[in-house]
């Protein structure tokens, strides 16, 4: 009598592990439908640059919205790279993460909701200007709705103020880009500068959508 029950319990454990592994693998893989299906964020061409802000500690939040990627029909996006154009001959260390949106009419970053954890990237600043920092995301960073990519300059390579310039473009509209540094708190880039940093993100379609696993109750009914 005990052997059938033992076998049934073992089957339950195997099935539970299988469902969990399958979901984790699907999300982590973030299977790509194409290479760089779209570019989101600030996609307008730069038209000037700024070098009057303290760069060390400067943080930019750029609004990301999967609905703006027609190639993926507004579905989940797998983030590939952050791109930002500079004039610099100094090494710059960036810390990049993805945080949530407050989903207000004028969305602002929700820094308490971390969607993709922070990672560091050293841009060596070599080569002739203009320099484009291309920062690859670790695998598996998918977003399923409005979000902000957060790019912080953690080290400016010892360059004095004014030696590093970042490119900006016209504001259209507001509520898409925010800045802060040790001199001022989070503020809309358009209010502070009258322009917006040209931070863009390349992305693919992400198939790592959440799935609803059968409940333990449903699994048990199959092996009673």
C-alpha positions in Angstrom: 0.0 0.0 0.0 2.8 2.4 0.8 4.7 1.9 -2.4 2.1 3.4 -4.8 1.8 6.4 -2.4 5.6 6.8 -2.3 5.8 6.7 -6.1 3.0 9.2 -6.4 4.8 11.6 -4.1 8.0 11.3 -6.0 6.1 12.0 -9.2 4.7 15.1 -7.6 8.2 16.4 -6.7 9.5 15.7 -10.2 6.6 17.5 -11.8 7.0 20.5 -9.5 10.7 20.8 -10.2 10.1 20.4 -14.0 7.5 23.2 -14.0 9.8 25.5 -12.0 12.8 24.8 -14.2 10.8 25.3 -17.4 9.5 28.7 -16.2 13.0 29.9 -15.1 14.6 28.8 -18.3 11.9 30.5 -20.5 12.4 33.8 -18.7 16.2 33.7 -18.5 16.5 32.8 -22.1 14.4 35.7 -23.2 14.3 34.1 -26.7 14.9 36.6 -29.4 12.6 37.0 -32.4 15.2 39.1 -34.3 18.5 41.0 -33.8 17.8 44.5 -32.4 14.2 44.6 -33.4 13.9 48.2 -32.2 15.5 51.1 -30.5 13.7 52.8 -27.7 14.4 55.6 -25.3 15.8 58.9 -26.8 15.9 58.1 -30.5 16.3 61.6 -31.9 19.7 62.7 -33.2 21.9 64.8 -30.9 22.2 68.5 -31.8 24.5 69.8 -29.0 26.4 68.7 -25.9 26.8 69.7 -22.3 30.0 69.8 -20.2 29.1 72.1 -17.4 27.7 69.5 -15.0 29.7 67.5 -12.5 30.0 64.1 -14.1 31.0 61.9 -11.2 27.7 61.0 -9.6 25.6 62.1 -12.5 22.6 59.8 -13.0 20.3 59.7 -16.0 16.9 58.0 -16.1 15.5 57.3 -19.6 11.9 56.3 -20.1 11.4 52.9 -21.9 8.1 51.8 -23.2 7.6 48.4 -25.1 4.5 49.9 -26.7 6.9 52.0 -28.8 8.4 48.9 -30.5 6.2 48.1 -33.4 8.4 45.2 -34.4 7.4 43.4 -31.2 3.8 44.5 -31.3 4.2 46.3 -28.0 5.1 43.0 -26.3 7.9 42.3 -23.8 11.4 43.5 -24.7 14.8 41.9 -24.1 17.2 44.8 -23.6 20.5 44.4 -25.4 22.6 47.6 -25.1 22.6 51.1 -23.8 24.1 53.8 -26.1 25.1 57.3 -25.2 27.4 59.6 -27.2 30.2 61.6 -25.5 33.2 63.7 -26.1 35.9 62.3 -23.7 39.4 61.1 -23.6 39.0 59.9 -20.1 37.9 56.4 -18.9 34.4 56.6 -17.6 32.8 53.9 -15.3 29.0 53.5 -15.6 26.6 51.7 -13.4 23.5 50.6 -15.3 20.2 49.2 -14.0 16.5 49.1 -14.9 13.9 50.4 -12.5 10.1 50.7 -12.6 7.8 53.6 -13.5 5.2 55.1 -11.3 2.8 54.9 -14.3 1.6 58.5 -13.7 0.3 60.7 -16.5 3.8 62.2 -16.4 5.8 59.1 -15.6 8.8 59.3 -13.2 11.2 56.5 -12.2 10.3 54.3 -9.3 13.8 53.6 -7.9 12.4 51.3 -5.2 11.4 48.8 -7.9 14.5 47.2 -9.5 13.6 45.3 -12.6 17.2 44.4 -13.7 20.0 44.7 -11.1 22.9 47.1 -11.4 26.1 46.2 -13.2 29.2 48.2 -13.9 30.9 48.9 -17.3 34.2 50.7 -17.9 34.3 52.8 -21.1 38.0 53.5 -21.8 37.4 56.7 -23.8 39.9 55.8 -26.5 39.6 56.6 -30.1 38.7 59.9 -31.9 35.6 61.8 -30.8 32.6 61.7 -30.8 32.7 58.7 -28.6 29.7 56.4 -28.3 29.5 54.4 -25.1 27.9 51.1 -26.0 27.1 49.2 -22.8 25.8 45.6 -23.1 23.2 44.3 -20.7 23.8 40.9 -19.1 21.5 38.2 -20.5 17.9 38.0 -19.6 16.9 41.6 -18.8 13.3 41.7 -20.1 10.8 44.4 -19.5 7.0 43.8 -19.7 5.8 47.4 -19.4 6.9 51.0 -18.8 10.4 51.2 -17.1 13.4 53.5 -16.8 17.0 52.6 -17.6 19.2 54.2 -14.9 22.7 55.2 -16.0 25.0 56.5 -13.3 28.6 57.8 -13.8 30.4 56.3 -10.8 33.9 57.3 -11.9 35.1 60.1 -14.3 38.7 58.9 -14.6 39.9 61.9 -12.7 38.9 64.3 -15.5 38.3 67.9 -14.3 34.9 69.4 -14.8 34.3 70.5 -18.4 36.6 67.8 -19.9 33.7 65.3 -20.5 30.7 66.3 -22.6 27.5 64.3 -23.2 25.2 64.7 -26.1 21.7 66.0 -25.9 18.7 66.6 -28.2 15.5 68.7 -28.2 12.9 67.8 -25.6 9.8 66.2 -27.2 8.0 65.7 -25.0 8.9 66.1 -21.3 8.5 63.3 -18.7 10.9 61.0 -20.5 14.3 61.9 -19.1 15.5 62.8 -15.7 18.8 63.8 -14.1 20.5 64.1 -10.8 24.0 64.5 -9.4 25.5 65.5 -6.1 24.5 69.2 -6.8 20.8 68.6 -7.3 18.0 66.0 -6.8 16.1 64.1 -9.5 14.6 66.6 -12.0 13.2 66.5 -15.5 16.1 67.0 -17.9 13.9 69.4 -20.0 13.4 71.6 -16.9 17.0 71.6 -16.0 18.8 71.8 -19.4 16.0 72.5 -21.9 17.3 69.4 -23.7 17.5 65.6 -23.1 20.5 63.3 -23.0 20.6 60.9 -26.0 20.4 57.7 -24.1 18.9 54.9 -26.2 18.5 51.2 -25.8 18.5 48.5 -28.4 16.1 45.6 -27.8 14.7 42.4 -29.2 11.4 40.8 -28.7 11.4 38.8 -25.4 9.4 35.5 -25.2 10.1 35.1 -21.4 6.5 35.9 -20.6 5.1 34.8 -17.2 3.1 31.6 -17.3 0.7 30.2 -14.8 1.9 26.9 -13.5 -0.7 24.3 -12.6 -1.4 24.5 -8.9 -0.3 21.9 -6.4 -4.0 21.0 -6.0 -4.4 20.4 -9.7 -1.2 18.3 -9.9 -2.3 16.2 -6.9 -5.7 15.5 -8.6 -3.8 13.8 -11.5 -2.0 11.4 -9.2 -4.5 10.3 -6.6 
